[in-house]
């Protein structure tokens, strides 16, 4: 198979930030570009979004409050599921 080189100029900061994100996927920039090109050829479309689940996502304030309440013993217990449901009606 014959290969072809592409030279692309991008902002240094953009390259650095993109490389960090790609590393979370275990991809190098070259691998990501190959993946992009393969997707374009396979679908005959330009992929406009990627499903990214960052390991760096922060928990919501609501979740953090619930964790604090649990750690402080501010919880309620119920004898049965029926008792639980009644408490919320």
N, C-alpha and C positions, 0 to 999 in steps of 0.2 A: 504494500500500500504506500502510495506517495503521500508525503505530508506537506503542509504549507504553513508558513509562519505569518502571524499577524502581529504587527507592532501597534500598540495602542498607547496614546498619551492620556493620562488622567491626573487629576490633582493628587498630590502626595498624600494629603490627609484622607481623601476619599479612598485611596488604595489601602492605606493603613487600617481605616475603620472597616472596610469591606473584608479585608484579610482576617481580622479578628472574628467577624461574624461567620465567615466561611470555615474558619478553624473549628467553630462549635459543631459544624457538620462533618468535620474530618476532611475538608476539601481544601486544596490549594487553589489560588486564583486561576491557574491554567486548567485544572480539573473542572472548576465551576464554569469556565467559558466553554469547554468541550461539552459539558452537560447541557448548557444553554443551547448551543448549536444543535446538539442531538435532538433536543426537545422541539426546536423550530422545525427541523427536517421531519421528525416523526408526526407532528401535528399540523404542519403547514401553517402554523400560527406563531406569533410572538407571545410567549407566556408573560402575562401582565402582573401576576401575583404568585408569590410562593407562600406556602403554609409554613411559617416559622414559629417554633415554640422555643423561646429563649430560656436557657437555664438561669438567666439573670433576672427573670421576672420577679417582681416584688409582690408579696401577699397584700391583699386589700386591707384597708383600715378596719373594716367590719370583721375580717378574719383575725387580725391582730387583737382586736378588742375581745373576741370570743376566747382566744388563747389566754389572754390576761385574766379573764374571768375564771377560766378553768384552773389556771395556776393559783389564783387567790381563793379557790374553794367556793366561788360564787356560782354554784351550779344547783340544779334541782334534780331530784331523783323521783322516780315513779315506780309503783308496785307492778303496774301492768301497762300495756299499750293503751288500753281503754282509759286509764287514769291520765296518761300523757295526752291523748286526744281531747279529753274533757278539759284539761288545763288550758288548751289553746282555743277553745270555742267561746 
